[in-house]
Amino acid sequence: MKKIFSNTLDYPTNHKKFRKFAKRYHHRNYIHNQLDDPNFVSREVSCFLTKVCFKVSVSPDYTTDHLMRLLSLDHLIDSSQEKFKFKDHRNHALKSYISAIRTIHYLEELALRNKYTYGDHHPPFPIPHSEFRNEVKYFVNNILISHKKSDRFYSTRRIDYKEKNYILSQRCFSPRGPLHKESIYGKRTPPNLQTAYHIRKPLESLRTLGQVEKIVDEKVRDAVMKVLKKANLSNEQSFLPSNVFFKIKANGQKSTKVFLPNKNGDPVPVKKVRIRESLNSAVKLKNDIDQYVNLRNNHHILIYKNEENQLEEEVVSFWEAIKRKKTGVPLYQVPNPECKIHTALHINDLFLMCYEGLDQPIEEQPKDFLIQHLYRVQKLSSHFYEFRQAFNNQLDSTDYPSYIRINNFGSKKTGWLTYNPIKVEISPIGDITVAEEKYISKKQKSNFMR
């Protein structure tokens, strides 16, 4: 211990590490640690359950994985993990089922097997009945996965306050989520350049060569490129600004290396630069001030049929959805009365893909067949709809059939008509039906007709 925290050539100045180690050990939060300790939580839960249950037992969580392996249930579905998450959501249901049938008899058998049996030759593990594995396989493959949707995108409340002898009330309307990104831009048309959105950024934020090329002032851009050439980084795509643009003094302060020439005095140090951006979804923040913001999320995408019976889209941002809700107009609108709403896409909406040519209704189809065609909406943008199988948890995988992307309304590889999505709903007990959405309420319809 003394050698580890000594101030030598091999272990220089580790006194801070020693203080951090001692503080972590002696000054830990006891209550916080107890609440995070699964052993403590399981004991407390068992104490509560003994008041309503005749007998309650607690066992470690790893016994569930051992039982799944010994009962040969770990190969029914993909039980592997990626970034500490199951690749298949149905593993949670399977583990819950194993926990439900985990009796004292199985735990005693597991303990005897681990204690007295060595090697790979083990006797068969006892199963409840002969058709146990087929039964579990049938029920696991019939699980329809649904994902939680954030339908509530705004909240209202009434505030009552007293003024003199009167009680006044005020209705507050607040969005449940960010309307736009934090940066505020100004719309400018500099000399010899096109109109774009400008924003001032510190020199520390420049990390790529593409950001340097977006500097508006030509002289400032040349000064930054001059410093990059001195550091032999003019052809590099990324770099560390603290090592390139700044000198670190002995007291820890930074001094810039980028200067502009000055005929009448010392060179002018550059600490901030003006960057131009091309934003497709910028909106004006205030009517009388030149301030623009970049919208963040989309609320939904409306798919409708135009006058020629062709599919088109309307991307409605979270900003526009809140604006429509505050003014009382319908949230889902078509350009003219001749257009007809086909469907609306929201995050985590469920669709049946490639479900065509079947005579039977959806409710009568076997669930092990429907689960292979059940997809959820993962991401949304203009002419870019990403669908993923509902039970699949590999969010980065782009392999078919676990992932489908639609970019147009045609009938080719990424066309809407190729997959023919059908919007469905799943009840809490697992029944699937075709979704019947009300795109306009009676109150909104009456207000809109006025």
N, C-alpha and C positions, 0 to 999 in steps of 0.2 A: 504494500500500500504506500509506504514512504517513497519507494522508487518511482512509482507511477506518477505521483503528484510532486516530484522533486523538480527543481529548476536546473536542469542539466542540458547538455547539447542534444541528447536524444529526447528529452521530455522538457521542452522550454516553456516556462511561464504557464504552468497548469494549475495555479492557485485558484483561478476563476472556475475551472472545471471541478476542483475539489469542493469549493463553496457551493456550487450548484448541486453536486452530488449529496453533500451533507444536508442542504436545505430540502431537497426532494425527499430525503429519508426521514428527517426529524420533524418537518413542518408540513406534512401532507394533510389534506382535508379528509378527516376520518368519515364524516357523514357522506361526502361525495363518493368516496371509495366504497362505502358499504352499499350505497344505492346502485352502483355500477357492478358490484360483485354478484355474478349469477348464483353462486352458492347461497349467499345471504338472501337474495330475492326468492329463490326456490323454497328455502326454509320458511320464510314468512308467508308465502302463498300456501304452503302445505298446512300451516297453522290455521289459516282462515278456512281452508277446505275441510279440515277435520270437524268444523262446527256443523257442516251440512252433509258430509260423507262419512260412511262407516269406517273406512280405512283408506289412508292416503300414504303413498310411498314415493320417494324421490330417488332418481337414479341419474347418473351422468349422461350428458347428451351424446357422447361418443358411442354409447350402447346402441343407439338408433342406427348408426351407420354399420355397426357390426351385425346387427340383426338383419338389416337389408342385404348385406353381403351373404350371410349364412342362409337366408331364405331364398337366395338367388333372385332377388328383386331389383338389384342394382343395374341390370341390363335391360329392363323393360323400356326405359327411356334413357336419354343421354343424361347421366348423373354427374358429368364432369363440371368443373367450375372454371370461371374466367374472371379475374380481378375480384376474387372472393364472392362471386355471384354465380348461381346456377345458370347454365345455358338454357335450361328448360324450366319454365315456371311451374310445371306440374310436379317437380320434385318436392315442393313445399307440401302439396296435398299427400304425396306418398309418405313423406316423413311424419306427417300428422296421423296418417292411418297406422303406421308402425308404432307410434307412441300410444295410440289408443288400444292396441292389442298387446302391448308390452306388459305382460303379467309377471307375477313373482316366479312362476314356473320357468318362463323363458330366461329371466335374469339369473336364476340359480343354475340353469343348464349352461348359460354363457359363462358364469363364474367357474364352474367345474371344468368346462372345456379349456379355458385359458389357464387354469391352475395345474391340471394333471395331464393334459394331452400336449405332446410336443410333435414337431415335424409337420409335414403337409398332409398326412393321412389321418383324417378325422372321420368319425362316423357321421352319417347323414343327420342333419339338424331336424328335430321334429317340427312338423307343420300342422296347422289346425285340421285340415282335411285334404283329400287327394286332389281336389280341383282348386286348391287355394291359389296357386300361381296363375292359372287361367282366369280365375275370378278377379284377382287384382289387376291383371293385364286388361281385362275387359273394362273395368271401371276407370282405370287410369286413362285409357284411350278414349273414354267417353266424357272426359272433363272438358268443358268449354270455358276458355279463359276470357274474362272481360277486364278492362282496365278503367280506372277511375278517371272521370272527365271533370274538368273545372268549369262547370256551366255558369257558376256565379261569378261574373266578371265585374260587378259593381255592388255597392252596399249603400243603403240609406238609413238614416237615423234622425230622430227628432230631438232637438235640444231646447229645453224650457229654461227660461231665465226671467228674473223679476226686474222690472224697471219702474221705480216709484211704486205706484199702487196697482200696476198692471203686470200680468204674467204673459209674456210673449213666447212664442215657439218658432223655431227655425228648422227647416228641413235641410239636412246636409247630404250631399251626394259625393261619394268617393270611389274611384276606380280601385279594383283589387289587382294591382299589378302595375309595372312601369309602362307609361305611355310612349316614351321615347328614350333614346340613349342620353347620357349626361352631357355630352358636348354640345355647345351652341355655336353655330356657324353664321357667317355673314356672306351675303351674295355680292360678288365683286366681278368687275370686268377690267383686268389689268391691261396695260399696253402690250400689243402683239400677242395676246392670249385670249382664249375663249372665256365666256362667263362660267364661273365655277363657285363653289362654296369654300370660303377661306376660314382658317382657324389658326390661332397662335399656339405653338407647342414649345416646350422647353427643349433645349439641345439634347438633354439626356434621353428624350423619347425617340430619337432617330437611331434605329437599329438595323435598317436594311438600306440597300442602295436605291431601291424603288422609292422609299420615303424621301431620300435626298433629292431625287429628280423631281419631286413634287413641290419643292421650295419655289415660291412665287418670285422673289427678288433674284434677278440673275447674278448680281454681284455677291449676294450672300451665298448663293448656290456654288459659285466658283470658289469662294473662300473655304467652304466646307469640303469641296472636292480637292482643293489644294492640300488640306490637312490629311485627307485620306491617301493622297498620292505619297506624301512624306512617310506615312506609316505603311506603304506598300499594300494598301487595302482598296485601291480604286476599282479592282476587278472582283472583289469579294461581295457576295450577296448579303452577308450578315456580319455584324461586328458588335463589340461591346463599347458603347459610347463613353463610359467612364475611363476606359484605357486609351481612347483615341482622341477625344475632344477636350480632355481636362488634364491638368496637372494637380496632383494631390500634394499639398504642402505638409510640413512636419507636424503642424497643429491639426491636420485633418481637413482643412478647408480646400475647396476646389477652385482652380483658376482656369479659365477657358483658354484654349489654344487658337480659337477662330477669331480673327480680327478683320475689320474693314479698314482700308486705307483712308487717311485723313490728311488733306493738304495743309491744314492750319494748325495741326497739333498731333498728339499721340494717336495711334490707331484705336479704333472704336471696338471694344470687345462685343462679341455676339453671344448672347445667352439664350435668346429665343428666336424662333424662325416662324414664318407664315407659310402654312401648307395649304395647297388647293386639293379639293376632293370633288369627285363626281358622284353625287348622290341621286339615286333613282326615286327614293321615297321621302324626300325632304318636304316638310310643310312649314309654313310661316308660324312662328310662335305667337307674335302679336301683330296687329294690323298696322300700327304706327311706328314700329321699330324694325330695323333690318336684322332680324334674328330668325334663324331657321334651325330646326332640329331634325335628326334622322330617326324615323320611326323604328320601333324595335320588333314587335311581334305582330303576327296576323291573327285576327280573331277567327275568321273562317274564309272559305272560298266557296262562292255560290256557282253552281253549274246549272245553266239554263239553256233552253232551246229558243233560238231567235225566230224571226218571221219566216225564214227558209227552212225551219226544222233542223237546224244544225246546232251542235253543242258549242257553247262559249262559256267563258269564266268571268267572274268579277271578284277580285281580291279585296277583302274588307279588312283593314288594319284594326288593331285594338283602339287606336285613336279615333277612327271613324265610327267604330261600334259604340264607343262611349258618347260620341257626339250625337249619334242617332237616338240613343237611349235618353239623353237629356232633353232633346227636342220633341220626343214622343212619336217620331216617325217609325215605320216598320224597320226592324233590323235586317230583314232579308227583302231586297228590292230588285226588281227587274227594270231594264231601261224603258220599256213601254208595255202597255197592256197586252199586246199581241205575243209577247214572250211568255214562256211557261217555265216554272222552276222544275228542274230535274232532280237535284239533290244538293246538299250542302256538306262540305268537308270541314270537320273540326279535328283537333288533335285527340287521339285515342278513340275516334269513331270506329265501329266495327263494320267490315264489309266482307261479303262472300265473293271471291274472285274465281274466274273461270268456271262459274256455276251456270252452265247453259245446256240446254237439250235434255233436261230431266223433266219428266211428266209429273212426278209427285211433288206436292208442296214441301216447303222447307221443314215444316213442323214434323213431317212424317219420314224425313231422311234419317238414317243412322248417324249418331253423333261422331262415331269414329271416322266417318267419311267427311262430315262437315268440318271437323277440327283441322283437316288438311287444307281446306279452302277458306278458313276463317283468318282474316287479316285485320290489323289495326292501322290507323293513320299515324305515322311516326313524325313526319316533317311536312311542312306546307310552304310553298312559295309559288310564284307565278309560273304556270306550266311546268311544275316540278313537284309531283306528289309521290311521297315515299310511303310504301306499305310494307309491313313486316308481319309474319305469322304471329298470331296472338300468343301462342305458347313459347315463342322464341325470345330469348333474352340476350342474344348476341347483337348488340346495337351497332357494331361496326362492320358486320358481315354484309356483303353485297352479292351473295351467291343465291341463285334461284334454286328451289322455290321459296326459301325462307325470306327473300327480299324481292319486291317488285317496285319498279319505278315507272311512272306514267308522265310523259312529256307533251302529249298532244291528244287530240280527240279522233285520231285515225284508227286504222285497223292493222298497223304494223307492230313491230316488236314492243315499242313503248307507247302504244295507242290505247285510248280508253275503251274502244270497241273490242279490242283483242281480249281484254280481261272481263269486261262487262260487270263492273262492281255493283253489288246489290247491298244496300244498307240494311243492317239487321240490329236487333236488340237482344240482350240476354237478361233474363230475370234473375233475381237472387237465388232461385232454386235451380237454375241451369237450363230453363226452357228458352228456345230461340224462336224469334218471330221476325217478320219483316217490319222495319221501322216505319212508323207513321208519325212524321214530324208535323207540328203546326208551325208553319213559317210566319204566321201573323196571328196575334191574339185578337179577341173580340174588342177589347179596349183600344188597342192600337189601330184596328181597322176603323172604328168609329171616329177616332181622332184624325186619322189620315184622310177619311172621306170628307171631313169638314173643310 
